[in-house]
Amino acid sequence: MGSEALTLLAKHGEDMRWFLSNYDKLVKEYDGLFVAVYERGVIDSDRDLDRLIERVSGKWPLERVIIEYVSKEKPLLVL
């Protein structure tokens, strides 16, 4: 794996750790929304994933943005 790919993975990891460590705060503001995270901060949000991706891809490098759904409801896992 090249150094560029490793750097990208590291940046995604930093953003995901930020997202998870701030999840309780994010739920208060973004419950029921998809959030786009870039460089350890929320850059946009929307109920509609396609609209969010369209807006984000015009402003930020999409390969560097993580998009996650925020909900106070716990996910139901079916095994």
mmJSON file of the N, C-alpha and C atoms, coordinates in Angstrom:
{"data_MODEL":{"atom_site":{
"group_PDB":["ATOM","ATOM","ATOM","ATOM","ATOM","ATOM","ATOM","ATOM","ATOM","ATOM","ATOM","ATOM","ATOM","ATOM","ATOM","ATOM","ATOM","ATOM","ATOM","ATOM","ATOM","ATOM","ATOM","ATOM","ATOM","ATOM","ATOM","ATOM","ATOM","ATOM","ATOM","ATOM","ATOM","ATOM","ATOM","ATOM","ATOM","ATOM","ATOM","ATOM","ATOM","ATOM","ATOM","ATOM","ATOM","ATOM","ATOM","ATOM","ATOM","ATOM","ATOM","ATOM","ATOM","ATOM","ATOM","ATOM","ATOM","ATOM","ATOM","ATOM","ATOM","ATOM","ATOM","ATOM","ATOM","ATOM","ATOM","ATOM","ATOM","ATOM","ATOM","ATOM","ATOM","ATOM","ATOM","ATOM","ATOM","ATOM","ATOM","ATOM","ATOM","ATOM","ATOM","ATOM","ATOM","ATOM","ATOM","ATOM","ATOM","ATOM","ATOM","ATOM","ATOM","ATOM","ATOM","ATOM","ATOM","ATOM","ATOM","ATOM","ATOM","ATOM","ATOM","ATOM","ATOM","ATOM","ATOM","ATOM","ATOM","ATOM","ATOM","ATOM","ATOM","ATOM","ATOM","ATOM","ATOM","ATOM","ATOM","ATOM","ATOM","ATOM","ATOM","ATOM","ATOM","ATOM","ATOM","ATOM","ATOM","ATOM","ATOM","ATOM","ATOM","ATOM","ATOM","ATOM","ATOM","ATOM","ATOM","ATOM","ATOM","ATOM","ATOM","ATOM","ATOM","ATOM","ATOM","ATOM","ATOM","ATOM","ATOM","ATOM","ATOM","ATOM","ATOM","ATOM","ATOM","ATOM","ATOM","ATOM","ATOM","ATOM","ATOM","ATOM","ATOM","ATOM","ATOM","ATOM","ATOM","ATOM","ATOM","ATOM","ATOM","ATOM","ATOM","ATOM","ATOM","ATOM","ATOM","ATOM","ATOM","ATOM","ATOM","ATOM","ATOM","ATOM","ATOM","ATOM","ATOM","ATOM","ATOM","ATOM","ATOM","ATOM","ATOM","ATOM","ATOM","ATOM","ATOM","ATOM","ATOM","ATOM","ATOM","ATOM","ATOM","ATOM","ATOM","ATOM","ATOM","ATOM","ATOM","ATOM","ATOM","ATOM","ATOM","ATOM","ATOM","ATOM","ATOM","ATOM","ATOM","ATOM","ATOM","ATOM","ATOM","ATOM","ATOM","ATOM","ATOM","ATOM","ATOM","ATOM","ATOM","ATOM","ATOM","ATOM","ATOM"],
"id":[1,2,3,4,5,6,7,8,9,10,11,12,13,14,15,16,17,18,19,20,21,22,23,24,25,26,27,28,29,30,31,32,33,34,35,36,37,38,39,40,41,42,43,44,45,46,47,48,49,50,51,52,53,54,55,56,57,58,59,60,61,62,63,64,65,66,67,68,69,70,71,72,73,74,75,76,77,78,79,80,81,82,83,84,85,86,87,88,89,90,91,92,93,94,95,96,97,98,99,100,101,102,103,104,105,106,107,108,109,110,111,112,113,114,115,116,117,118,119,120,121,122,123,124,125,126,127,128,129,130,131,132,133,134,135,136,137,138,139,140,141,142,143,144,145,146,147,148,149,150,151,152,153,154,155,156,157,158,159,160,161,162,163,164,165,166,167,168,169,170,171,172,173,174,175,176,177,178,179,180,181,182,183,184,185,186,187,188,189,190,191,192,193,194,195,196,197,198,199,200,201,202,203,204,205,206,207,208,209,210,211,212,213,214,215,216,217,218,219,220,221,222,223,224,225,226,227,228,229,230,231,232,233,234,235,236,237],
"type_symbol":["N","C","C","N","C","C","N","C","C","N","C","C","N","C","C","N","C","C","N","C","C","N","C","C","N","C","C","N","C","C","N","C","C","N","C","C","N","C","C","N","C","C","N","C","C","N","C","C","N","C","C","N","C","C","N","C","C","N","C","C","N","C","C","N","C","C","N","C","C","N","C","C","N","C","C","N","C","C","N","C","C","N","C","C","N","C","C","N","C","C","N","C","C","N","C","C","N","C","C","N","C","C","N","C","C","N","C","C","N","C","C","N","C","C","N","C","C","N","C","C","N","C","C","N","C","C","N","C","C","N","C","C","N","C","C","N","C","C","N","C","C","N","C","C","N","C","C","N","C","C","N","C","C","N","C","C","N","C","C","N","C","C","N","C","C","N","C","C","N","C","C","N","C","C","N","C","C","N","C","C","N","C","C","N","C","C","N","C","C","N","C","C","N","C","C","N","C","C","N","C","C","N","C","C","N","C","C","N","C","C","N","C","C","N","C","C","N","C","C","N","C","C","N","C","C","N","C","C","N","C","C","N","C","C","N","C","C"],
"label_atom_id":["N","CA","C","N","CA","C","N","CA","C","N","CA","C","N","CA","C","N","CA","C","N","CA","C","N","CA","C","N","CA","C","N","CA","C","N","CA","C","N","CA","C","N","CA","C","N","CA","C","N","CA","C","N","CA","C","N","CA","C","N","CA","C","N","CA","C","N","CA","C","N","CA","C","N","CA","C","N","CA","C","N","CA","C","N","CA","C","N","CA","C","N","CA","C","N","CA","C","N","CA","C","N","CA","C","N","CA","C","N","CA","C","N","CA","C","N","CA","C","N","CA","C","N","CA","C","N","CA","C","N","CA","C","N","CA","C","N","CA","C","N","CA","C","N","CA","C","N","CA","C","N","CA","C","N","CA","C","N","CA","C","N","CA","C","N","CA","C","N","CA","C","N","CA","C","N","CA","C","N","CA","C","N","CA","C","N","CA","C","N","CA","C","N","CA","C","N","CA","C","N","CA","C","N","CA","C","N","CA","C","N","CA","C","N","CA","C","N","CA","C","N","CA","C","N","CA","C","N","CA","C","N","CA","C","N","CA","C","N","CA","C","N","CA","C","N","CA","C","N","CA","C","N","CA","C","N","CA","C","N","CA","C","N","CA","C","N","CA","C","N","CA","C","N","CA","C"],
"label_alt_id":[null,null,null,null,null,null,null,null,null,null,null,null,null,null,null,null,null,null,null,null,null,null,null,null,null,null,null,null,null,null,null,null,null,null,null,null,null,null,null,null,null,null,null,null,null,null,null,null,null,null,null,null,null,null,null,null,null,null,null,null,null,null,null,null,null,null,null,null,null,null,null,null,null,null,null,null,null,null,null,null,null,null,null,null,null,null,null,null,null,null,null,null,null,null,null,null,null,null,null,null,null,null,null,null,null,null,null,null,null,null,null,null,null,null,null,null,null,null,null,null,null,null,null,null,null,null,null,null,null,null,null,null,null,null,null,null,null,null,null,null,null,null,null,null,null,null,null,null,null,null,null,null,null,null,null,null,null,null,null,null,null,null,null,null,null,null,null,null,null,null,null,null,null,null,null,null,null,null,null,null,null,null,null,null,null,null,null,null,null,null,null,null,null,null,null,null,null,null,null,null,null,null,null,null,null,null,null,null,null,null,null,null,null,null,null,null,null,null,null,null,null,null,null,null,null,null,null,null,null,null,null,null,null,null,null,null,null],
"label_comp_id":["MET","MET","MET","GLY","GLY","GLY","SER","SER","SER","GLU","GLU","GLU","ALA","ALA","ALA","LEU","LEU","LEU","THR","THR","THR","LEU","LEU","LEU","LEU","LEU","LEU","ALA","ALA","ALA","LYS","LYS","LYS","HIS","HIS","HIS","GLY","GLY","GLY","GLU","GLU","GLU","ASP","ASP","ASP","MET","MET","MET","ARG","ARG","ARG","TRP","TRP","TRP","PHE","PHE","PHE","LEU","LEU","LEU","SER","SER","SER","ASN","ASN","ASN","TYR","TYR","TYR","ASP","ASP","ASP","LYS","LYS","LYS","LEU","LEU","LEU","VAL","VAL","VAL","LYS","LYS","LYS","GLU","GLU","GLU","TYR","TYR","TYR","ASP","ASP","ASP","GLY","GLY","GLY","LEU","LEU","LEU","PHE","PHE","PHE","VAL","VAL","VAL","ALA","ALA","ALA","VAL","VAL","VAL","TYR","TYR","TYR","GLU","GLU","GLU","ARG","ARG","ARG","GLY","GLY","GLY","VAL","VAL","VAL","ILE","ILE","ILE","ASP","ASP","ASP","SER","SER","SER","ASP","ASP","ASP","ARG","ARG","ARG","ASP","ASP","ASP","LEU","LEU","LEU","ASP","ASP","ASP","ARG","ARG","ARG","LEU","LEU","LEU","ILE","ILE","ILE","GLU","GLU","GLU","ARG","ARG","ARG","VAL","VAL","VAL","SER","SER","SER","GLY","GLY","GLY","LYS","LYS","LYS","TRP","TRP","TRP","PRO","PRO","PRO","LEU","LEU","LEU","GLU","GLU","GLU","ARG","ARG","ARG","VAL","VAL","VAL","ILE","ILE","ILE","ILE","ILE","ILE","GLU","GLU","GLU","TYR","TYR","TYR","VAL","VAL","VAL","SER","SER","SER","LYS","LYS","LYS","GLU","GLU","GLU","LYS","LYS","LYS","PRO","PRO","PRO","LEU","LEU","LEU","LEU","LEU","LEU","VAL","VAL","VAL","LEU","LEU","LEU"],
"label_asym_id":["A","A","A","A","A","A","A","A","A","A","A","A","A","A","A","A","A","A","A","A","A","A","A","A","A","A","A","A","A","A","A","A","A","A","A","A","A","A","A","A","A","A","A","A","A","A","A","A","A","A","A","A","A","A","A","A","A","A","A","A","A","A","A","A","A","A","A","A","A","A","A","A","A","A","A","A","A","A","A","A","A","A","A","A","A","A","A","A","A","A","A","A","A","A","A","A","A","A","A","A","A","A","A","A","A","A","A","A","A","A","A","A","A","A","A","A","A","A","A","A","A","A","A","A","A","A","A","A","A","A","A","A","A","A","A","A","A","A","A","A","A","A","A","A","A","A","A","A","A","A","A","A","A","A","A","A","A","A","A","A","A","A","A","A","A","A","A","A","A","A","A","A","A","A","A","A","A","A","A","A","A","A","A","A","A","A","A","A","A","A","A","A","A","A","A","A","A","A","A","A","A","A","A","A","A","A","A","A","A","A","A","A","A","A","A","A","A","A","A","A","A","A","A","A","A","A","A","A","A","A","A","A","A","A","A","A","A"],
"label_entity_id":["1","1","1","1","1","1","1","1","1","1","1","1","1","1","1","1","1","1","1","1","1","1","1","1","1","1","1","1","1","1","1","1","1","1","1","1","1","1","1","1","1","1","1","1","1","1","1","1","1","1","1","1","1","1","1","1","1","1","1","1","1","1","1","1","1","1","1","1","1","1","1","1","1","1","1","1","1","1","1","1","1","1","1","1","1","1","1","1","1","1","1","1","1","1","1","1","1","1","1","1","1","1","1","1","1","1","1","1","1","1","1","1","1","1","1","1","1","1","1","1","1","1","1","1","1","1","1","1","1","1","1","1","1","1","1","1","1","1","1","1","1","1","1","1","1","1","1","1","1","1","1","1","1","1","1","1","1","1","1","1","1","1","1","1","1","1","1","1","1","1","1","1","1","1","1","1","1","1","1","1","1","1","1","1","1","1","1","1","1","1","1","1","1","1","1","1","1","1","1","1","1","1","1","1","1","1","1","1","1","1","1","1","1","1","1","1","1","1","1","1","1","1","1","1","1","1","1","1","1","1","1","1","1","1","1","1","1"],
"label_seq_id":[1,1,1,2,2,2,3,3,3,4,4,4,5,5,5,6,6,6,7,7,7,8,8,8,9,9,9,10,10,10,11,11,11,12,12,12,13,13,13,14,14,14,15,15,15,16,16,16,17,17,17,18,18,18,19,19,19,20,20,20,21,21,21,22,22,22,23,23,23,24,24,24,25,25,25,26,26,26,27,27,27,28,28,28,29,29,29,30,30,30,31,31,31,32,32,32,33,33,33,34,34,34,35,35,35,36,36,36,37,37,37,38,38,38,39,39,39,40,40,40,41,41,41,42,42,42,43,43,43,44,44,44,45,45,45,46,46,46,47,47,47,48,48,48,49,49,49,50,50,50,51,51,51,52,52,52,53,53,53,54,54,54,55,55,55,56,56,56,57,57,57,58,58,58,59,59,59,60,60,60,61,61,61,62,62,62,63,63,63,64,64,64,65,65,65,66,66,66,67,67,67,68,68,68,69,69,69,70,70,70,71,71,71,72,72,72,73,73,73,74,74,74,75,75,75,76,76,76,77,77,77,78,78,78,79,79,79],
"pdbx_PDB_ins_code":[null,null,null,null,null,null,null,null,null,null,null,null,null,null,null,null,null,null,null,null,null,null,null,null,null,null,null,null,null,null,null,null,null,null,null,null,null,null,null,null,null,null,null,null,null,null,null,null,null,null,null,null,null,null,null,null,null,null,null,null,null,null,null,null,null,null,null,null,null,null,null,null,null,null,null,null,null,null,null,null,null,null,null,null,null,null,null,null,null,null,null,null,null,null,null,null,null,null,null,null,null,null,null,null,null,null,null,null,null,null,null,null,null,null,null,null,null,null,null,null,null,null,null,null,null,null,null,null,null,null,null,null,null,null,null,null,null,null,null,null,null,null,null,null,null,null,null,null,null,null,null,null,null,null,null,null,null,null,null,null,null,null,null,null,null,null,null,null,null,null,null,null,null,null,null,null,null,null,null,null,null,null,null,null,null,null,null,null,null,null,null,null,null,null,null,null,null,null,null,null,null,null,null,null,null,null,null,null,null,null,null,null,null,null,null,null,null,null,null,null,null,null,null,null,null,null,null,null,null,null,null,null,null,null,null,null,null],
"Cartn_x":[0.856,0.0,0.896,0.581,1.378,1.181,2.092,2.028,0.786,0.315,-0.894,-2.117,-2.19,-3.301,-3.229,-2.043,-1.883,-2.27,-1.922,-2.3,-3.814,-4.463,-5.92,-6.582,-6.075,-6.617,-6.433,-5.304,-5.049,-6.011,-6.252,-7.173,-8.598,-9.021,-10.343,-10.445,-9.385,-9.371,-9.514,-8.806,-8.908,-10.331,-10.938,-12.302,-13.304,-13.114,-14.035,-13.899,-12.685,-12.494,-13.147,-13.003,-13.645,-15.168,-15.708,-17.151,-17.647,-16.983,-17.415,-17.253,-16.178,-15.966,-16.911,-17.473,-18.396,-19.844,-20.109,-21.429,-22.556,-22.376,-23.444,-23.783,-22.795,-23.032,-23.695,-23.254,-23.808,-25.281,-25.653,-27.053,-27.97,-27.517,-28.348,-28.683,-27.774,-27.981,-28.397,-27.966,-28.147,-28.962,-29.743,-30.519,-31.398,-31.287,-32.089,-31.523,-30.274,-29.648,-28.374,-28.013,-26.694,-25.771,-24.583,-23.606,-22.357,-21.785,-20.524,-19.435,-18.392,-17.288,-16.016,-15.314,-14.058,-13.132,-11.938,-10.93,-11.487,-12.114,-12.616,-13.669,-14.595,-15.706,-16.831,-18.041,-19.194,-19.191,-19.237,-19.238,-20.613,-21.506,-22.855,-23.692,-25.007,-25.91,-27.21,-27.932,-29.205,-29.923,-31.236,-32.011,-31.854,-31.575,-31.461,-29.986,-29.572,-28.166,-27.703,-28.524,-28.126,-27.901,-28.789,-28.612,-27.332,-27.065,-25.852,-24.61,-24.576,-23.417,-23.232,-24.332,-24.24,-23.632,-24.089,-23.543,-22.076,-21.783,-20.426,-19.422,-19.801,-18.854,-18.482,-19.297,-18.968,-18.019,-17.813,-17.013,-15.778,-15.819,-14.73,-14.334,-13.12,-12.703,-13.477,-14.422,-15.332,-14.6,-13.447,-12.693,-12.134,-12.164,-11.666,-12.78,-14.023,-15.166,-15.781,-16.11,-16.894,-18.318,-19.275,-20.681,-21.298,-21.916,-22.51,-23.906,-24.756,-26.102,-26.054,-26.706,-26.721,-28.134,-28.226,-29.549,-29.412,-30.368,-30.391,-30.934,-31.607,-32.104,-30.953,-30.92,-29.886,-30.245,-29.267,-29.574,-29.975,-30.906,-31.352,-30.564,-29.853,-29.06,-29.816,-30.015,-30.697,-29.627,-29.554,-28.541,-29.167],
"Cartn_y":[-1.172,0.0,1.226,2.193,3.399,4.358,5.316,6.267,7.155,7.458,8.268,7.529,6.24,5.429,5.316,5.155,5.081,6.394,7.496,8.806,8.957,8.548,8.614,7.76,6.561,5.694,6.313,6.922,7.567,8.725,9.528,10.662,10.173,9.118,8.538,8.048,7.423,6.938,8.071,9.17,10.333,10.886,10.999,11.522,10.578,9.279,8.311,8.326,8.416,8.521,9.789,10.908,12.149,11.975,11.374,11.154,10.323,9.219,8.333,8.986,9.717,10.333,11.515,12.087,13.212,12.823,11.526,11.059,11.597,11.584,12.064,13.529,14.347,15.751,15.879,15.062,15.116,14.724,13.751,13.314,14.467,15.316,16.438,17.393,17.559,18.505,17.842,16.604,15.986,14.688,14.458,13.227,13.046,11.877,11.567,12.092,12.542,13.1,12.344,12.396,11.974,13.17,12.936,14.007,13.688,14.729,14.607,15.174,14.385,14.784,14.889,16.011,16.261,16.996,16.48,17.071,17.328,16.284,16.259,17.333,17.5,18.413,18.123,18.469,18.3,19.445,19.1,20.12,20.309,19.311,19.42,18.279,18.41,17.352,17.434,16.303,16.27,14.971,14.98,13.749,12.868,13.496,12.788,12.574,11.327,10.994,11.482,11.296,11.713,13.219,13.998,15.46,15.856,15.194,15.494,15.201,14.044,13.678,14.671,15.084,16.036,17.367,17.874,19.141,19.009,17.952,17.762,17.557,16.78,16.466,17.698,18.737,19.959,20.873,20.606,21.516,20.887,19.59,18.913,17.651,17.163,15.916,14.736,14.199,13.18,11.956,11.645,10.488,10.731,11.98,12.324,12.547,12.518,12.797,11.482,11.39,10.245,10.727,9.89,10.219,9.123,9.544,8.609,9.086,8.144,8.459,8.617,9.648,9.927,9.684,8.88,8.589,8.256,8.752,8.391,6.975,6.455,5.084,4.112,3.068,2.049,1.16,0.828,-0.022,-1.43,-2.001,-3.369,-4.3,-5.213,-6.171,-7.486,-7.97,-9.24,-10.275,-11.319,-12.353,-13.568],
"Cartn_z":[0.0,0.0,0.0,-0.852,-0.973,0.185,0.283,1.392,1.31,0.1,-0.053,0.502,0.219,0.732,2.252,2.781,4.232,4.904,4.28,4.811,4.808,3.734,3.631,4.707,4.916,5.961,7.352,7.576,8.869,9.098,8.064,8.188,8.449,7.747,7.992,9.431,9.917,11.294,12.296,12.057,12.945,12.958,11.77,11.678,12.337,12.175,12.783,14.309,14.805,16.256,16.797,16.067,16.487,16.509,15.455,15.359,16.54,16.816,17.897,19.27,19.478,20.791,21.029,19.979,20.106,19.821,19.726,19.302,20.189,21.486,22.379,22.121,21.867,21.535,20.169,19.223,17.87,17.854,18.677,18.728,19.118,20.006,20.456,19.315,18.377,17.283,15.974,15.744,14.433,14.464,15.496,15.598,14.363,13.746,12.564,11.258,11.288,10.092,9.732,8.474,8.031,8.222,8.745,8.9,8.096,7.506,6.786,7.683,7.904,8.788,7.958,8.163,7.464,8.422,8.574,9.461,10.864,11.412,12.79,13.079,12.135,12.34,11.363,11.747,10.864,9.864,8.576,7.532,6.909,7.072,6.511,7.064,6.93,7.372,6.575,6.519,5.795,6.13,6.014,6.154,4.915,3.794,2.514,2.171,2.137,1.886,0.518,-0.501,-1.852,-1.944,-1.323,-1.337,-0.614,0.506,1.268,0.441,-0.177,-1.004,-2.143,-2.76,-3.871,-3.411,-2.267,-1.769,-1.357,-0.629,-0.112,-1.241,-2.253,-3.323,-4.144,-4.099,-4.813,-4.062,-2.768,-1.946,-1.311,-1.05,-0.349,-1.121,-0.906,-1.567,-0.962,-1.714,-1.198,-0.647,-1.205,-0.711,0.693,1.155,2.492,3.512,3.057,3.927,4.384,5.664,6.112,6.348,5.995,6.18,7.033,8.128,9.077,9.457,9.833,10.307,11.821,12.332,13.766,14.288,15.349,15.916,17.399,18.176,19.585,19.77,18.741,18.783,18.571,19.375,19.216,18.022,17.186,16.033,16.489,15.773,16.027,15.14,15.75,14.983,14.911,13.704,13.504,13.144,13.949,13.71,13.077],
"occupancy":[1.0,1.0,1.0,1.0,1.0,1.0,1.0,1.0,1.0,1.0,1.0,1.0,1.0,1.0,1.0,1.0,1.0,1.0,1.0,1.0,1.0,1.0,1.0,1.0,1.0,1.0,1.0,1.0,1.0,1.0,1.0,1.0,1.0,1.0,1.0,1.0,1.0,1.0,1.0,1.0,1.0,1.0,1.0,1.0,1.0,1.0,1.0,1.0,1.0,1.0,1.0,1.0,1.0,1.0,1.0,1.0,1.0,1.0,1.0,1.0,1.0,1.0,1.0,1.0,1.0,1.0,1.0,1.0,1.0,1.0,1.0,1.0,1.0,1.0,1.0,1.0,1.0,1.0,1.0,1.0,1.0,1.0,1.0,1.0,1.0,1.0,1.0,1.0,1.0,1.0,1.0,1.0,1.0,1.0,1.0,1.0,1.0,1.0,1.0,1.0,1.0,1.0,1.0,1.0,1.0,1.0,1.0,1.0,1.0,1.0,1.0,1.0,1.0,1.0,1.0,1.0,1.0,1.0,1.0,1.0,1.0,1.0,1.0,1.0,1.0,1.0,1.0,1.0,1.0,1.0,1.0,1.0,1.0,1.0,1.0,1.0,1.0,1.0,1.0,1.0,1.0,1.0,1.0,1.0,1.0,1.0,1.0,1.0,1.0,1.0,1.0,1.0,1.0,1.0,1.0,1.0,1.0,1.0,1.0,1.0,1.0,1.0,1.0,1.0,1.0,1.0,1.0,1.0,1.0,1.0,1.0,1.0,1.0,1.0,1.0,1.0,1.0,1.0,1.0,1.0,1.0,1.0,1.0,1.0,1.0,1.0,1.0,1.0,1.0,1.0,1.0,1.0,1.0,1.0,1.0,1.0,1.0,1.0,1.0,1.0,1.0,1.0,1.0,1.0,1.0,1.0,1.0,1.0,1.0,1.0,1.0,1.0,1.0,1.0,1.0,1.0,1.0,1.0,1.0,1.0,1.0,1.0,1.0,1.0,1.0,1.0,1.0,1.0,1.0,1.0,1.0,1.0,1.0,1.0,1.0,1.0,1.0],
"B_iso_or_equiv":[0.0,0.0,0.0,0.0,0.0,0.0,0.0,0.0,0.0,0.0,0.0,0.0,0.0,0.0,0.0,0.0,0.0,0.0,0.0,0.0,0.0,0.0,0.0,0.0,0.0,0.0,0.0,0.0,0.0,0.0,0.0,0.0,0.0,0.0,0.0,0.0,0.0,0.0,0.0,0.0,0.0,0.0,0.0,0.0,0.0,0.0,0.0,0.0,0.0,0.0,0.0,0.0,0.0,0.0,0.0,0.0,0.0,0.0,0.0,0.0,0.0,0.0,0.0,0.0,0.0,0.0,0.0,0.0,0.0,0.0,0.0,0.0,0.0,0.0,0.0,0.0,0.0,0.0,0.0,0.0,0.0,0.0,0.0,0.0,0.0,0.0,0.0,0.0,0.0,0.0,0.0,0.0,0.0,0.0,0.0,0.0,0.0,0.0,0.0,0.0,0.0,0.0,0.0,0.0,0.0,0.0,0.0,0.0,0.0,0.0,0.0,0.0,0.0,0.0,0.0,0.0,0.0,0.0,0.0,0.0,0.0,0.0,0.0,0.0,0.0,0.0,0.0,0.0,0.0,0.0,0.0,0.0,0.0,0.0,0.0,0.0,0.0,0.0,0.0,0.0,0.0,0.0,0.0,0.0,0.0,0.0,0.0,0.0,0.0,0.0,0.0,0.0,0.0,0.0,0.0,0.0,0.0,0.0,0.0,0.0,0.0,0.0,0.0,0.0,0.0,0.0,0.0,0.0,0.0,0.0,0.0,0.0,0.0,0.0,0.0,0.0,0.0,0.0,0.0,0.0,0.0,0.0,0.0,0.0,0.0,0.0,0.0,0.0,0.0,0.0,0.0,0.0,0.0,0.0,0.0,0.0,0.0,0.0,0.0,0.0,0.0,0.0,0.0,0.0,0.0,0.0,0.0,0.0,0.0,0.0,0.0,0.0,0.0,0.0,0.0,0.0,0.0,0.0,0.0,0.0,0.0,0.0,0.0,0.0,0.0,0.0,0.0,0.0,0.0,0.0,0.0,0.0,0.0,0.0,0.0,0.0,0.0],
"pdbx_formal_charge":[null,null,null,null,null,null,null,null,null,null,null,null,null,null,null,null,null,null,null,null,null,null,null,null,null,null,null,null,null,null,null,null,null,null,null,null,null,null,null,null,null,null,null,null,null,null,null,null,null,null,null,null,null,null,null,null,null,null,null,null,null,null,null,null,null,null,null,null,null,null,null,null,null,null,null,null,null,null,null,null,null,null,null,null,null,null,null,null,null,null,null,null,null,null,null,null,null,null,null,null,null,null,null,null,null,null,null,null,null,null,null,null,null,null,null,null,null,null,null,null,null,null,null,null,null,null,null,null,null,null,null,null,null,null,null,null,null,null,null,null,null,null,null,null,null,null,null,null,null,null,null,null,null,null,null,null,null,null,null,null,null,null,null,null,null,null,null,null,null,null,null,null,null,null,null,null,null,null,null,null,null,null,null,null,null,null,null,null,null,null,null,null,null,null,null,null,null,null,null,null,null,null,null,null,null,null,null,null,null,null,null,null,null,null,null,null,null,null,null,null,null,null,null,null,null,null,null,null,null,null,null,null,null,null,null,null,null],
"auth_seq_id":[1,1,1,2,2,2,3,3,3,4,4,4,5,5,5,6,6,6,7,7,7,8,8,8,9,9,9,10,10,10,11,11,11,12,12,12,13,13,13,14,14,14,15,15,15,16,16,16,17,17,17,18,18,18,19,19,19,20,20,20,21,21,21,22,22,22,23,23,23,24,24,24,25,25,25,26,26,26,27,27,27,28,28,28,29,29,29,30,30,30,31,31,31,32,32,32,33,33,33,34,34,34,35,35,35,36,36,36,37,37,37,38,38,38,39,39,39,40,40,40,41,41,41,42,42,42,43,43,43,44,44,44,45,45,45,46,46,46,47,47,47,48,48,48,49,49,49,50,50,50,51,51,51,52,52,52,53,53,53,54,54,54,55,55,55,56,56,56,57,57,57,58,58,58,59,59,59,60,60,60,61,61,61,62,62,62,63,63,63,64,64,64,65,65,65,66,66,66,67,67,67,68,68,68,69,69,69,70,70,70,71,71,71,72,72,72,73,73,73,74,74,74,75,75,75,76,76,76,77,77,77,78,78,78,79,79,79],
"auth_comp_id":["MET","MET","MET","GLY","GLY","GLY","SER","SER","SER","GLU","GLU","GLU","ALA","ALA","ALA","LEU","LEU","LEU","THR","THR","THR","LEU","LEU","LEU","LEU","LEU","LEU","ALA","ALA","ALA","LYS","LYS","LYS","HIS","HIS","HIS","GLY","GLY","GLY","GLU","GLU","GLU","ASP","ASP","ASP","MET","MET","MET","ARG","ARG","ARG","TRP","TRP","TRP","PHE","PHE","PHE","LEU","LEU","LEU","SER","SER","SER","ASN","ASN","ASN","TYR","TYR","TYR","ASP","ASP","ASP","LYS","LYS","LYS","LEU","LEU","LEU","VAL","VAL","VAL","LYS","LYS","LYS","GLU","GLU","GLU","TYR","TYR","TYR","ASP","ASP","ASP","GLY","GLY","GLY","LEU","LEU","LEU","PHE","PHE","PHE","VAL","VAL","VAL","ALA","ALA","ALA","VAL","VAL","VAL","TYR","TYR","TYR","GLU","GLU","GLU","ARG","ARG","ARG","GLY","GLY","GLY","VAL","VAL","VAL","ILE","ILE","ILE","ASP","ASP","ASP","SER","SER","SER","ASP","ASP","ASP","ARG","ARG","ARG","ASP","ASP","ASP","LEU","LEU","LEU","ASP","ASP","ASP","ARG","ARG","ARG","LEU","LEU","LEU","ILE","ILE","ILE","GLU","GLU","GLU","ARG","ARG","ARG","VAL","VAL","VAL","SER","SER","SER","GLY","GLY","GLY","LYS","LYS","LYS","TRP","TRP","TRP","PRO","PRO","PRO","LEU","LEU","LEU","GLU","GLU","GLU","ARG","ARG","ARG","VAL","VAL","VAL","ILE","ILE","ILE","ILE","ILE","ILE","GLU","GLU","GLU","TYR","TYR","TYR","VAL","VAL","VAL","SER","SER","SER","LYS","LYS","LYS","GLU","GLU","GLU","LYS","LYS","LYS","PRO","PRO","PRO","LEU","LEU","LEU","LEU","LEU","LEU","VAL","VAL","VAL","LEU","LEU","LEU"],
"auth_asym_id":["A","A","A","A","A","A","A","A","A","A","A","A","A","A","A","A","A","A","A","A","A","A","A","A","A","A","A","A","A","A","A","A","A","A","A","A","A","A","A","A","A","A","A","A","A","A","A","A","A","A","A","A","A","A","A","A","A","A","A","A","A","A","A","A","A","A","A","A","A","A","A","A","A","A","A","A","A","A","A","A","A","A","A","A","A","A","A","A","A","A","A","A","A","A","A","A","A","A","A","A","A","A","A","A","A","A","A","A","A","A","A","A","A","A","A","A","A","A","A","A","A","A","A","A","A","A","A","A","A","A","A","A","A","A","A","A","A","A","A","A","A","A","A","A","A","A","A","A","A","A","A","A","A","A","A","A","A","A","A","A","A","A","A","A","A","A","A","A","A","A","A","A","A","A","A","A","A","A","A","A","A","A","A","A","A","A","A","A","A","A","A","A","A","A","A","A","A","A","A","A","A","A","A","A","A","A","A","A","A","A","A","A","A","A","A","A","A","A","A","A","A","A","A","A","A","A","A","A","A","A","A","A","A","A","A","A","A"],
"auth_atom_id":["N","CA","C","N","CA","C","N","CA","C","N","CA","C","N","CA","C","N","CA","C","N","CA","C","N","CA","C","N","CA","C","N","CA","C","N","CA","C","N","CA","C","N","CA","C","N","CA","C","N","CA","C","N","CA","C","N","CA","C","N","CA","C","N","CA","C","N","CA","C","N","CA","C","N","CA","C","N","CA","C","N","CA","C","N","CA","C","N","CA","C","N","CA","C","N","CA","C","N","CA","C","N","CA","C","N","CA","C","N","CA","C","N","CA","C","N","CA","C","N","CA","C","N","CA","C","N","CA","C","N","CA","C","N","CA","C","N","CA","C","N","CA","C","N","CA","C","N","CA","C","N","CA","C","N","CA","C","N","CA","C","N","CA","C","N","CA","C","N","CA","C","N","CA","C","N","CA","C","N","CA","C","N","CA","C","N","CA","C","N","CA","C","N","CA","C","N","CA","C","N","CA","C","N","CA","C","N","CA","C","N","CA","C","N","CA","C","N","CA","C","N","CA","C","N","CA","C","N","CA","C","N","CA","C","N","CA","C","N","CA","C","N","CA","C","N","CA","C","N","CA","C","N","CA","C","N","CA","C","N","CA","C","N","CA","C","N","CA","C","N","CA","C","N","CA","C"],
"pdbx_PDB_model_num":[1,1,1,1,1,1,1,1,1,1,1,1,1,1,1,1,1,1,1,1,1,1,1,1,1,1,1,1,1,1,1,1,1,1,1,1,1,1,1,1,1,1,1,1,1,1,1,1,1,1,1,1,1,1,1,1,1,1,1,1,1,1,1,1,1,1,1,1,1,1,1,1,1,1,1,1,1,1,1,1,1,1,1,1,1,1,1,1,1,1,1,1,1,1,1,1,1,1,1,1,1,1,1,1,1,1,1,1,1,1,1,1,1,1,1,1,1,1,1,1,1,1,1,1,1,1,1,1,1,1,1,1,1,1,1,1,1,1,1,1,1,1,1,1,1,1,1,1,1,1,1,1,1,1,1,1,1,1,1,1,1,1,1,1,1,1,1,1,1,1,1,1,1,1,1,1,1,1,1,1,1,1,1,1,1,1,1,1,1,1,1,1,1,1,1,1,1,1,1,1,1,1,1,1,1,1,1,1,1,1,1,1,1,1,1,1,1,1,1,1,1,1,1,1,1,1,1,1,1,1,1,1,1,1,1,1,1]
}}}
